[in-house]
Amino acid sequence: MANINDFKLLRIKSVNCYKEAERVLGISIINQVEQARFGFYFFMLDILYGVNDIEEARGFITDTNFNHIILGNKDDDGGIDAVYIDDDEKVVNLFNFKYREKFNIDSKQKLNDVTTSLKYITALAEGDIGHFSGKPREYAEEIKKLYNSNEVWKTRIYFVSNDMSTVDVSDPHIKNIANSFDVEVSAISLKEISEMVSIRPEPISATLVLPNNALMSYSESDLSSSISYIARLKSSEIVRITCNDKNLRHNHNLENYKELSDVKLDFGVLFDNVRGFVQKSKYNENIRETLKDNPSKFFMYNNGITIVAQGIETESINGNTKQKIIIDNFQVLNGGQTVRTIHNFNSQHEDHITDYLPSSEVLVRIFMTGKSNTGEINKIAEFTNSQNSISPADLKSSDERQIQIEKYLKEKNINYVRKSGDLGKGDGNYERSITMIKFGQLLYAKQGFPEKSTSSKKSIFTKNYNIVFGDKNFDIDESEMLVTDFYSIKHAYDNSSYESLDIKHYYIIYLNQIFPEVSIEHKMDILESHVRGYKVDKDTSDVRKMSQTRFKEELLDKF
């Protein structure tokens, strides 16, 4: 259960997110409650969908009060504070945020907060969006086009607050809204948020006893003292060793599994899991269905779980027929969604722990890493994550090169945001901030590909990763200057009459390498002239123009 300290921690993280926005957007809000409220918007978009670029997140926020203060307009938001369109999953995500100023142990999300969002949802469903303006209107028009296309799109609405508990999504009124408008309703309160952003936990250990035929040992060589294991564990044992009861985690002789019917997952075991929080996943539903309908098939249908432990102690018992295993200070690096869903399934009914979970088994790999082998842990985290969709950038967020860049830039007073949840980590004293994705795009542009930097997020962190971030093309000593140049370019555009676009910034970064003697302002003038005069098909946007290799080649000819 969440408590006042979780409330305070969230407030600190929200304020830190606001301070990032203050630096990046050049805004200034005196009211501390408003600072935390707006920071809350940025923070939740970050941890729910990995939107850790402040400018990108600003574009998603439709809240009337936010845009009145930041942009100076009063466009009616229709009860929706942010819109995020997930092109990969084909989901329109709508957000209703409520930030409470004071802690109240009895606070709960209100049904009225749900009904306030009906104005926007109804307009989308009926196609009547003429009364909206500004960003709410722009998003409504875009969503309307998606609905009218041949693609199948889902709509999900989140009710997010720092209340102690959520609104009851099974309430008939909410169910009626969901059914009438074909939307999925998700409610997130302080309890769920505190689970997503838990601080590094105390070391977690557990004890297992397995028959010899359910365990296989592995070592890299005959001389290696580091032995790891591949085990076949019952799902009920997964519940036990990852639960929040220390005594039960070590009670390997548990005779009555009913004792596990009301335990909760200790989220500390997922602290190092690169996936973080996946609010809604088709795989989670598949896991639940298999546990109930085909528990004996679960072992074959599931990719399994990967655990890393600082220490593993084994002892042969019962006439060498079984092994007693103590795993010390362990983390679940892969299979976090499997662990979560097993626990959720267990909590749905008290009989699940006895009637279903002991009948299903999971493949578990247990690697001993020692106390300080973070590089190896990061590689295991990256290479074993493949079951649920995860962005290439997230997989690389724990790469040793990214950690080195973060440390280097920190010394230069620059906050390097490697992964979701990091946006609110700063202490507010950084001069500048850059996301890992944006940094990769800047590098790619500098190395000769400004036209591809906007559309190549995936390739930068997959097939081109070792080229972009490799020693041949990247010198970490140039990191500070790259970030400084980017901010200088952005400042020049923001103070000009030209439209400021990311791809334009990438082009200037590229041109700086070829024509260092030419001023930024003169480069901007030539670039803008080329954009206006570039001959393409009708109705082609500036971004699409600039994404063509021919555009870059003709631009160089002009220089």
VENKA-V93312 format. One record per backbone hydrogen bond with DSSP energy under -0.5 kcal/mol. NH is the residue of the N-H (numbers start at 1). CO is the residue of the C=O. Records with the same first field share a line. If there is no record, write none. Layout:
NH: CO + CO
This chain:
7: 3
8: 4
9: 5
10: 6
11: 7
12: 8
13: 9
14: 10
15: 11
16: 12
17: 13
18: 14
19: 15
20: 16
21: 17
22: 18
23: 19
24: 20
25: 21
26: 22
35: 31
36: 32
37: 33
38: 34
39: 35
40: 36
41: 37
42: 38
43: 39
44: 40
45: 41
46: 42
47: 43
48: 44
49: 45
50: 46
51: 45
52: 50
54: 52
57: 53
58: 54
59: 55
60: 56 + 57
61: 57 + 58
62: 81
63: 81
67: 63
68: 64
69: 65
70: 66
71: 67
72: 67 + 68
73: 67
80: 77
81: 79 + 95
82: 95
83: 60
84: 93
86: 84 + 91
87: 85
90: 86
91: 86
92: 154
93: 84 + 91
94: 92 + 156
95: 82
96: 158
97: 95
98: 160
100: 98
107: 104
109: 165
113: 110
114: 110 + 111
115: 111
116: 112
117: 114
118: 115
119: 116
120: 78
121: 117
122: 118
123: 119
124: 120
125: 121
126: 122
127: 123
128: 123
129: 127
132: 129
136: 133
137: 133
138: 134
139: 135
140: 136
141: 137
142: 138
143: 139
144: 140
145: 141
146: 142
147: 143
148: 144
149: 145 + 146
153: 151
154: 90
156: 92
157: 184
158: 94
159: 186
160: 96 + 158
161: 188
162: 98
164: 107
165: 107
169: 167
171: 168
175: 171
176: 172
177: 173
178: 174
179: 175
180: 176
181: 177
182: 178
183: 178
184: 155
186: 157 + 184
188: 159
190: 163
193: 189
194: 190
195: 191
196: 192
197: 193
198: 195
206: 327
207: 249
208: 325
210: 323
212: 321
214: 211
215: 212
216: 230
218: 228
224: 221
227: 225
228: 218
229: 366
230: 216
231: 364
232: 214
233: 231 + 362
235: 357 + 360
236: 357
237: 234
238: 234
239: 235
240: 236
241: 237
242: 238
243: 240
244: 264
246: 244
249: 245
250: 246
251: 247 + 248
252: 250
254: 251
257: 255
259: 256
260: 257
261: 258
263: 260
266: 242
267: 265
269: 266
270: 267
271: 268
273: 270
274: 333
276: 273
278: 276
279: 277
285: 281
286: 282
287: 283
288: 284
289: 285
290: 286
291: 287
292: 288
293: 289
294: 289 + 290
297: 294
298: 294 + 295
300: 297
301: 297
302: 298
305: 363
306: 334
307: 305 + 365
308: 331
309: 367
310: 328 + 329
311: 328
313: 326
315: 324
317: 322
321: 317 + 318
322: 317
323: 210
324: 315
325: 208 + 323
326: 313
327: 206 + 325
328: 311 + 326
330: 204
331: 308
332: 269
333: 306 + 331
334: 306
339: 335
340: 336
341: 337
342: 338
343: 339
344: 340
345: 341
346: 342
347: 343
348: 344 + 345
349: 345 + 346
352: 349
354: 351
355: 351
356: 352
357: 352
359: 356
360: 357
361: 295
362: 233
364: 231 + 362
365: 305
366: 229 + 364
367: 307 + 365
369: 309 + 367
370: 309
374: 372
377: 373
378: 374
379: 375
380: 376
381: 377
382: 378
383: 379
384: 380
385: 382
386: 384
395: 391
396: 392
397: 393 + 394
398: 395
399: 396
402: 399
403: 399
404: 400
405: 401
406: 402
407: 403
408: 404
409: 405
410: 406
411: 407
412: 408
413: 410
414: 409
415: 432
416: 414
417: 415 + 434
418: 416
422: 419
425: 422
431: 413
432: 413
434: 415
436: 417
439: 435
440: 436
441: 437
442: 438
443: 439
444: 440
445: 441
446: 442
447: 443
448: 445
449: 444
452: 449
453: 449
454: 450
456: 452
460: 456
461: 457 + 458
462: 459
464: 459
465: 462
467: 464
468: 464
469: 465
473: 470
474: 470
476: 474
478: 475
479: 476
482: 478
483: 479
484: 480
485: 481
486: 482
487: 483
488: 484
489: 485
490: 486
491: 487
492: 488
493: 489
494: 490
495: 491
496: 493
501: 499
504: 501
505: 501
506: 502
507: 503
508: 504
509: 505
510: 506
511: 507
512: 508
513: 509 + 510
514: 510
515: 511
518: 515
523: 519
524: 520
525: 521
526: 522
527: 523
528: 524
529: 525
530: 526
531: 527
532: 528
533: 529
534: 530
536: 534
540: 537
541: 539
545: 541
546: 542
547: 543
548: 545
552: 548
553: 549
554: 550
555: 551
556: 552
557: 553
558: 554
559: 555
